[in-house]
Amino acid sequence: MNILVVGGGGREHAICASLRRSPRVEKLWCAPGNGGISAIAQCVDIAATDVERMVGFAKAESVDLVVVAPDDPLAIGMVDALEAAGIRAFGPRKNAAAIESSKAFAKELMQKYGIPTARYAVFDDGSEAKSYIVRHGAPIVVKADGLALGKGVVVALDVDTAIEAIDSMMLDKKFGESGNRVVIEEVMTGPEVTVLAFTDGKTIIPMLSSQDHKRARTGDLGPNTGGMGAFCPAPNYTDDVAETCIKTIFQPTIDAMRSEGRPFKGVIYFGLMLTPGGPRVIEYNARFGDPEAQPVLALLKTDLLEIFDAIIDEKLGEVDIEWHEGFACCVIMASKGYPEKYDTGFLIEGLESLPDGVEAMHAGTLRTPEGYVTNGGRVLGITARGGTLREAAERAYEGAGRVRFENAYYRTDIG
């Protein structure tokens, strides 16, 4: 098969690497891709959100399957456009991707169908949002309604910080139109867990649980980022917790979306808080998480293309999905200053000296005649497997220690 993967980050590198292991994959493209992806797929200079050019390329090259991986093209309806052109596509349609692109929609869905989540209120007016905050006090959570690269959430420990977040989102337009509406929530307590799941709109099969690390600096300090590392499976996600989640969150969500006329086919991301009162939903995403995809896909044994095909054909229940034993850990090597201001263009050295079985998933790199250079905030995801979580983390950090570039930074407490 000839396959096109849309996107250009570490998640897309992990997807391309998994697809490359399938004996059925012949030609593999990635648009726009990145330096590391160019070693295993042909990169195409088309922006991930350029629906018209992406459809045109897929038609011109007789692409058999397009995998739409990032949130933005899903939110604007790339899958719908591909299907309308007669092109087989993997990912939710626009009306289903709203479960991520509008936090207000997601909260209203959960409220309507009794899916456990935090208490909330939605505001289009900044003054009303601030009055609500003053009445309810802090700690409190402020979220931009739309997509914000994983950075549109502020957990405010005091009222002043919450009001500053409203001003930043609604007045200063830090996240553009995504901040025109805000969702304000109660603070939930407990361990956080991510569960990605495959679903064909009826059947849902959870993947291995994982735990992301959003804060920029070691010790869960600093601003929220797109993710500084992840490991899987998560020890707090026991069999009993998993059974509860399937009954009260996972299947009810898929059933609710179908009932709303928005059948969800693809990968759905459940961000969960394991509260003293039971698991609750923090957020949904409409695709593989990044960096969670790196450690999760590192442990996937079943052919990923077989799973994608079954989802598109609504035959997921016929696939037996298997996983490797043990754990996997991904450590993000970032540019110093991320997620705020940072410099790029620095030569990356040491990738050829990674230990056996340790992989570097490229997120923000370019391939030049001199070698790979940095081209983003998150640069590499050093991913390793191990029999225990400690072993997987130690191997990932051993790999990170062998890679060098100017202004390199990574947390030292992943896993």
Long-range contacts (C-beta under 8 A, 24 or more apart in sequence): 1-25, 1-26, 1-64, 1-65, 1-305, 2-26, 2-27, 2-28, 2-29, 2-61, 2-62, 2-63, 2-64, 2-65, 3-27, 3-28, 3-29, 3-63, 3-64, 3-65, 3-66, 3-67, 3-305, 4-28, 4-29, 4-30, 4-31, 4-44, 4-54, 4-57, 4-58, 4-61, 4-63, 4-65, 4-66, 4-67, 5-29, 5-30, 5-31, 5-33, 5-41, 5-66, 5-67, 5-69, 6-30, 6-31, 6-48, 6-54, 6-66, 6-67, 6-68, 6-69, 6-70, 6-73, 6-78, 7-31, 7-32, 7-48, 7-68, 7-69, 7-70, 7-73, 8-32, 8-33, 8-34, 8-37, 8-48, 9-34, 9-70, 9-290, 9-363, 9-364, 9-378, 10-290, 10-291, 10-293, 10-294, 10-332, 10-361, 10-362, 10-363, 10-378, 10-380, 10-381, 11-69, 11-70, 11-287, 11-288, 11-289, 11-290, 11-291, 11-293, 11-294, 12-37, 12-69, 12-70, 13-37, 13-361, 13-362, 13-363, 13-381, 14-288, 14-293, 14-294, 14-297, 14-298, 14-361, 14-381, 14-383, 15-67, 15-69, 15-288, 15-293, 15-297, 15-304, 16-40, 16-41, 17-297, 17-359, 17-361, 18-297, 18-300, 18-304, 19-67, 19-304, 19-305, 21-303, 21-304, 22-303, 22-304, 22-305, 22-306, 23-303, 24-303, 24-305, 25-305, 27-61, 29-57, 29-61, 29-63, 31-57, 34-362, 34-363, 34-364, 34-365, 34-366, 34-375, 35-362, 35-365, 35-366, 35-367, 35-368, 35-372, 35-373, 35-375, 36-360, 36-361, 36-362, 36-365, 36-367, 36-372, 36-380, 37-362, 38-367, 39-367, 48-72, 48-73, 49-73, 49-76, 49-78, 51-76, 51-77, 51-78, 51-81, 52-81, 54-78, 54-82, 55-81, 55-82, 55-85, 55-87, 58-82, 58-85, 58-87, 59-85, 59-87, 63-87, 64-88, 65-89, 65-90, 65-305, 65-308, 65-309, 66-90, 67-91, 67-308, 68-287, 69-287, 69-288, 70-287, 71-97, 71-100, 71-101, 71-147, 71-285, 71-286, 71-287, 72-147, 74-100, 74-101, 74-286, 74-287, 75-100, 75-101, 75-147, 75-286, 88-312, 89-312, 90-266, 90-308, 90-311, 90-312, 91-265, 91-266, 91-267, 91-286, 91-287, 92-264, 92-265, 92-266, 92-268, 92-286, 92-287, 93-262, 93-265, 95-261, 95-262, 96-257, 96-262, 96-263, 96-264, 96-265, 96-266, 96-286, 97-286, 98-262, 99-253, 99-257, 99-262, 99-264, 99-268, 99-284, 99-286, 100-147, 100-269, 100-283, 100-284, 100-285, 100-286, 100-287, 101-146, 101-147, 101-286, 102-145, 102-146, 103-143, 103-144, 103-145, 103-146, 103-183, 103-283, 104-145, 104-181, 104-183, 106-283, 106-284, 107-183, 109-253, 109-256, 109-257, 109-260, 110-253, 110-281, 112-256, 113-252, 113-253, 113-255, 113-256, 113-259, 114-252, 115-248, 115-249, 115-252, 115-253, 115-256, 115-281, 116-248, 116-249, 116-278, 116-279, 116-280, 116-281, 117-280, 117-281, 117-282, 118-185, 118-186, 118-187, 118-188, 118-273, 118-280, 118-282, 119-185, 119-186, 120-183, 120-184, 120-185, 120-186, 121-183, 121-184, 122-181, 122-182, 122-183, 122-184, 123-181, 123-182, 123-183, 123-184, 124-180, 124-181, 126-166, 126-167, 126-170, 126-171, 129-166, 129-170, 129-182, 129-184, 130-163, 130-166, 132-184, 133-159, 133-162, 133-163, 133-166, 133-184, 134-159, 134-163, 136-184, 138-162, 139-187, 140-184, 140-185, 140-186, 140-187, 141-184, 141-185, 141-186, 141-187, 142-166, 142-169, 142-182, 142-183, 142-184, 143-182, 143-183, 143-184, 143-185, 144-169, 144-175, 144-178, 144-179, 144-181, 144-182, 145-178, 145-179, 145-180, 145-181, 145-182, 145-183, 146-175, 146-176, 146-177, 146-178, 146-179, 146-180, 146-181, 147-178, 148-175, 148-178, 148-179, 149-226, 150-214, 150-224, 150-225, 150-226, 150-227, 151-175, 151-223, 151-224, 151-225, 151-226, 151-339, 152-178, 152-179, 153-224, 154-224, 155-187, 188-273, 188-275, 188-280, 188-282, 189-273, 189-275, 189-276, 190-273, 190-274, 190-275, 190-276, 191-234, 191-236, 191-273, 191-274, 192-271, 192-272, 192-273, 192-274, 192-282, 193-234, 193-236, 193-237, 193-241, 193-272, 193-273, 193-274, 193-279, 194-230, 194-234, 194-269, 194-270, 194-271, 194-272, 194-289, 194-292, 195-237, 195-245, 195-250, 195-269, 195-270, 195-272, 196-267, 196-268, 196-269, 196-270, 196-288, 196-289, 196-292, 196-293, 196-296, 197-250, 197-267, 197-268, 197-269, 197-270, 198-267, 198-307, 198-311, 198-316, 198-321, 199-254, 199-264, 199-265, 199-266, 199-267, 199-268, 199-311, 199-316, 200-265, 200-310, 200-311, 200-312, 200-313, 200-314, 200-315, 200-316, 200-317, 201-254, 201-257, 201-258, 201-263, 201-264, 201-265, 201-314, 202-254, 202-258, 202-263, 202-314, 202-316, 202-317, 203-316, 203-317, 204-246, 204-250, 204-251, 204-254, 204-268, 205-316, 205-319, 205-321, 206-242, 206-245, 206-246, 206-250, 207-296, 207-300, 207-321, 208-232, 208-233, 208-296, 208-299, 208-323, 209-233, 209-234, 209-237, 209-242, 210-234, 210-289, 210-292, 210-295, 210-296, 211-236, 212-289, 212-291, 212-292, 213-411, 213-413, 213-414, 216-334, 216-338, 216-339, 216-411, 217-411, 218-411, 218-412, 218-413, 219-413, 223-339, 223-340, 224-339, 225-334, 225-338, 225-339, 225-377, 225-378, 226-290, 226-339, 226-377, 226-378, 227-289, 227-290, 227-291, 227-292, 227-332, 227-378, 228-291, 228-332, 228-334, 228-378, 228-410, 228-411, 228-414, 229-291, 229-329, 229-330, 229-331, 229-332, 229-381, 229-410, 229-411, 229-414, 229-415, 230-289, 230-291, 230-292, 230-294, 230-295, 230-329, 230-330, 230-414, 231-295, 231-327, 231-328, 231-329, 231-330, 231-389, 231-392, 231-393, 231-414, 231-415, 232-292, 232-295, 232-296, 232-299, 232-327, 232-328, 233-327, 235-389, 236-274, 237-274, 241-274, 241-279, 244-278, 244-279, 245-270, 245-272, 245-279, 248-278, 248-279, 249-279, 249-281, 253-281, 253-284, 265-311, 265-312, 265-314, 266-311, 290-363, 291-330, 291-332, 291-361, 291-378, 291-381, 294-328, 294-330, 294-361, 294-381, 294-383, 295-327, 295-328, 295-329, 295-330, 295-383, 295-392, 296-328, 298-324, 298-328, 298-330, 298-359, 298-383, 298-384, 298-385, 299-323, 299-324, 299-326, 299-327, 299-328, 299-385, 300-324, 324-385, 325-387, 326-385, 326-386, 326-387, 326-388, 326-391, 326-392, 327-385, 327-386, 327-387, 327-388, 327-389, 327-391, 327-392, 327-415, 328-383, 328-384, 328-385, 328-386, 328-392, 329-383, 329-384, 329-386, 329-389, 329-392, 329-393, 329-395, 329-396, 329-414, 329-415, 330-361, 330-381, 330-382, 330-383, 330-396, 330-414, 331-381, 331-382, 331-383, 331-393, 331-396, 331-397, 331-399, 331-400, 331-410, 331-411, 331-414, 332-363, 332-378, 332-379, 332-380, 332-381, 332-382, 332-410, 332-411, 332-414, 333-378, 333-379, 333-380, 333-381, 333-382, 333-400, 333-403, 333-405, 333-408, 333-409, 333-410, 334-377, 334-378, 334-379, 334-408, 334-409, 334-410, 335-364, 335-374, 335-376, 335-377, 335-378, 335-379, 335-407, 335-408, 335-409, 336-407, 336-408, 336-409, 337-377, 337-407, 338-377, 338-378, 338-409, 339-377, 342-377, 342-407, 343-407, 344-373, 344-374, 344-375, 344-376, 345-373, 345-374, 345-375, 346-373, 346-374, 346-405, 346-406, 346-407, 347-371, 347-372, 347-373, 347-405, 347-406, 348-372, 348-373, 348-374, 348-379, 348-380, 348-403, 348-404, 348-405, 349-403, 349-404, 349-405, 350-402, 350-403, 350-404, 351-403, 353-402, 354-382, 354-399, 354-402, 354-403, 355-384, 355-395, 355-398, 355-399, 355-402, 357-384, 357-385, 357-395, 358-382, 358-383, 358-384, 358-395, 358-396, 358-398, 358-399, 359-383, 359-384, 360-399, 360-403, 373-405, 374-405, 374-407, 379-405, 379-408, 389-415, 390-415
